[in-house]
Amino acid sequence: MAREFARVGVVGLGTMGAGIAEVFARSGLEVVAVEKDDESLARSRGYIEHSTTRAVRRGKLSSGDGAALLGRISYSLDLADLKEVDLVVEAVPERLDLKREVFGRLDAICGPDTILATNTSSLSVTEIAVATSRPGKVVGMHFFNPAPVMKLVELVSTVVSEPEVVADVEALAERVGKVGVAIGDKAGFIANLLLFGYLNHAAAMYESSFVTREDVDAAMRLGCGLPMGPLALLDLIGLDTAYEILDTMYRQTRDRLHAPTPILKQMVTAGLLGRKTGRGFYCYEAPGSPVLVADSATPPAEDAHAGARPVHRVGVVGSGTMATGIVEVFAKGGYEVRYVARGQTQVERVRAAIVRSMEKAVQRGKLDDADRDAALARISGSASLDDLADSDLVVEAVVEELTVKQALFANLDEIVRPGAVLATTTSSLPVIECAAATARARNVVGMHFFNPAQVMELVEVVSTVRTAPDTVATALAVCERLGKRAVTCADRAGFIVNALLFPYLNDAVKMLEAHYASADDIDAAMKVGCGYPMGPFELLDVVGLDIALAIQRTLYHEFREPGFAPAPLLEHLVTAGYLGRKSGKGFRDYTVR
Ligand SMILES: NC(=O)c1ccc[n+]([C@@H]2O[C@H](COP(=O)([O-])OP(=O)(O)OC[C@H]3O[C@@H](n4cnc5c(N)ncnc54)[C@H](O)[C@@H]3O)[C@@H](O)[C@H]2O)c1
């Protein structure tokens, strides 16, 4: 029988502790909440009251239940008030010395059966446990931010944790409505080990001026369906906490990708800790507020497309999934579109696919008959590149092979009128290679659409070292007219989204390979803990393991970063022909239809 918990303690009521106290009180437990000084205590009490009032206002809690919740929390500045509790969750700042000191004191105060849990994100639970005389009763309970909302709790046991204690804590997590994932003691556990390398990488991209903060955040939200962009998430987590987590992970893994990127330290030193201080990567209305306010880095509202050239006629080359989607997007956006496929059969196939897709949109009420007819009337197909001569913009979406693309660009350069913009939608080849095949490199740009192009709002607009500003402005203006959110970046492998996404997927494979957690637990941790729409293994199986491996290899060859080397397990699965859904087997088995 699982142990009954009636009273629990929470120590440290900051970003996490306040939320954890709320979670317990909401489930009917008495909570003794301890802070270090009056000022912090008043602030935390304010957080909890504010959060509860908001839940009542939004109808998520009755006012009676809200009052009862608040009534179950008592506040204190003295750890001695935790003498009678069954379990304590510690959520003080991420410093080992501080946590060991708190645990040493708790050990002396609490009864011998009291379970002591740490909410550490990255520190060794074992090292914290051995600061007490009861290491068997010490575990990790790693909640996610915001604790009242996120359902995951990583339950960390050490080599000395007593199995009954772990079982009791698992039952408690379930009682308070959380999903517990049981794991061993390793810096970063599951979710943070996968998340923080990515967050650090995003911060480094921003630091190197490769991308703006707004663009990197929009790219990951719109390109991957993540609930928040990486820099907004770092602000939510707190830059001091993020720095400590990365630093601890780096010391344990010695993976350079975990070494905190310098800007984090600079911001922490300057007191720019994120939302909690009102300023981090972004500026907020007030400390603790989620409301953004404009600052000097906010992009000006005035015309971002100054110098854009007029575009009326658009050419699209290719007949695959991307080309078909792109033709449809341009036609719906009001452009005259001429597409070129290799032969008449392909020309007809593309048209039929577009007609089907638009028909579906009409049936779903997303397009009316008149708009569909008008869009279809704007589309014409041809088997000859010569028909693109009078285009203002040509977007190429042929097979992802450099020699094919280079030959095409050389042809287009001869055929298409001077001054027209030539764009490639490559996702992994250097845009400059296409540009260099022409005598008009200044007019060549990357326009990386996402699949399915009709649905995905994001377009990465990629400029090479030779792309002229008015070419970029033209691509941006076109994207705006198409209703797409364009982000700009330079011509580096993976651009923004793939460069951030694939190393994370690769890290997940390495974690599986190391037998730290199962594919199901890793997928659950990322979905339930971080709000990702799919877990890494689900996504890898959808993308195709061969594609993932090819992209990861490209990244590795471009950056020579040891941490980017493809996971051997990924290589082996591809060699064995386990490519994911398309082959019926990848990380999971599928029935091929
Ligand atoms: N921020 C996140 O997203 C997140 C997510 C999961 C876990 N964590 C972990 O939770 C822990 C707390 O992080 P946070 O982000 O809430 O930090 P925080 O800085 O927001 O809050 C820490 C709180 O502890 C209080 N405190 C400091 N020393 C104390 C003491 N001796 N006794 C009592 N209270 C004390 C501080 O006044 C502050 O209110 C860390 O271990 C962190 O790694 C953080």
The ligand as an SDF file (V2000), in Angstrom:
LIG
                    3D

 44 48  0  0  0  0  0  0  0  0999 V2000
   12.9970   27.4850  -13.7830 N   0  0  0  0  0  0  0  0  0  0  0  0
   12.6590   26.3310  -14.3170 C   0  0  0  0  0  0  0  0  0  0  0  0
   12.0990   26.3080  -15.4380 O   0  0  0  0  0  0  0  0  0  0  0  0
   12.9040   25.0460  -13.5680 C   0  0  0  0  0  0  0  0  0  0  0  0
   12.2220   23.8860  -13.9940 C   0  0  0  0  0  0  0  0  0  0  0  0
   12.3930   22.7050  -13.2430 C   0  0  0  0  0  0  0  0  0  0  0  0
   13.2570   22.6910  -12.1590 C   0  0  0  0  0  0  0  0  0  0  0  0
   13.9300   23.8390  -11.7850 N   0  0  0  0  0  0  0  0  0  0  0  0
   14.8050   23.7580  -10.6190 C   0  0  0  0  0  0  0  0  0  0  0  0
   14.0860   24.2790   -9.5120 O   0  0  0  0  0  0  0  0  0  0  0  0
   14.9860   24.8620   -8.5800 C   0  0  0  0  0  0  0  0  0  0  0  0
   14.5480   26.3070   -8.3130 C   0  0  0  0  0  0  0  0  0  0  0  0
   14.6730   27.0500   -9.5360 O   0  0  0  0  0  0  0  0  0  0  0  0
   13.8040   28.3410   -9.8180 P   0  0  0  0  0  0  0  0  0  0  0  0
   13.8720   28.6000  -11.2690 O   0  0  0  0  0  0  0  0  0  0  0  0
   12.4720   28.2230   -9.1620 O   0  0  0  0  0  0  0  0  0  0  0  0
   14.6870   29.4380   -9.0790 O   0  0  0  0  0  0  0  0  0  0  0  0
   14.2600   30.8680   -8.5220 P   0  0  0  0  0  0  0  0  0  0  0  0
   15.4820   31.6800   -8.4370 O   0  0  0  0  0  0  0  0  0  0  0  0
   13.1060   31.4110   -9.2860 O   0  0  0  0  0  0  0  0  0  0  0  0
   13.7120   30.5430   -7.0390 O   0  0  0  0  0  0  0  0  0  0  0  0
   14.5100   30.1030   -5.9810 C   0  0  0  0  0  0  0  0  0  0  0  0
   13.8420   30.5590   -4.6760 C   0  0  0  0  0  0  0  0  0  0  0  0
   14.5330   29.9940   -3.5720 O   0  0  0  0  0  0  0  0  0  0  0  0
   14.6050   30.9580   -2.5410 C   0  0  0  0  0  0  0  0  0  0  0  0
   15.7030   30.5890   -1.6620 N   0  0  0  0  0  0  0  0  0  0  0  0
   17.0180   30.7820   -1.8480 C   0  0  0  0  0  0  0  0  0  0  0  0
   17.7020   30.2620   -0.8070 N   0  0  0  0  0  0  0  0  0  0  0  0
   16.8000   29.7400    0.0410 C   0  0  0  0  0  0  0  0  0  0  0  0
   16.8830   29.0720    1.3000 C   0  0  0  0  0  0  0  0  0  0  0  0
   18.0450   28.8320    1.8830 N   0  0  0  0  0  0  0  0  0  0  0  0
   15.7410   28.6860    1.8950 N   0  0  0  0  0  0  0  0  0  0  0  0
   14.5440   28.9210    1.3220 C   0  0  0  0  0  0  0  0  0  0  0  0
   14.4060   29.5470    0.1350 N   0  0  0  0  0  0  0  0  0  0  0  0
   15.5220   29.9340   -0.5010 C   0  0  0  0  0  0  0  0  0  0  0  0
   14.7990   32.2550   -3.3040 C   0  0  0  0  0  0  0  0  0  0  0  0
   14.4220   33.3650   -2.5130 O   0  0  0  0  0  0  0  0  0  0  0  0
   13.8900   32.0590   -4.5060 C   0  0  0  0  0  0  0  0  0  0  0  0
   12.5730   32.5160   -4.2440 O   0  0  0  0  0  0  0  0  0  0  0  0
   16.3690   24.7420   -9.1910 C   0  0  0  0  0  0  0  0  0  0  0  0
   16.9790   23.5880   -8.6890 O   0  0  0  0  0  0  0  0  0  0  0  0
   16.0610   24.5820  -10.6830 C   0  0  0  0  0  0  0  0  0  0  0  0
   17.0750   23.9180  -11.3840 O   0  0  0  0  0  0  0  0  0  0  0  0
   13.7500   25.0110  -12.4750 C   0  0  0  0  0  0  0  0  0  0  0  0
  1  2  1  0
  2  3  2  0
  2  4  1  0
  4  5  1  0
  4 44  2  0
  5  6  2  0
  6  7  1  0
  7  8  2  0
  8  9  1  0
  8 44  1  0
  9 10  1  0
  9 42  1  0
 10 11  1  0
 11 12  1  0
 11 40  1  0
 12 13  1  0
 13 14  1  0
 14 15  2  0
 14 16  1  0
 14 17  1  0
 17 18  1  0
 18 19  2  0
 18 20  1  0
 18 21  1  0
 21 22  1  0
 22 23  1  0
 23 24  1  0
 23 38  1  0
 24 25  1  0
 25 26  1  0
 25 36  1  0
 26 27  1  0
 26 35  1  0
 27 28  2  0
 28 29  1  0
 29 30  1  0
 29 35  2  0
 30 31  1  0
 30 32  2  0
 32 33  1  0
 33 34  2  0
 34 35  1  0
 36 37  1  0
 36 38  1  0
 38 39  1  0
 40 41  1  0
 40 42  1  0
 42 43  1  0
M  CHG  2   8   1  16  -1
M  END
$$$$
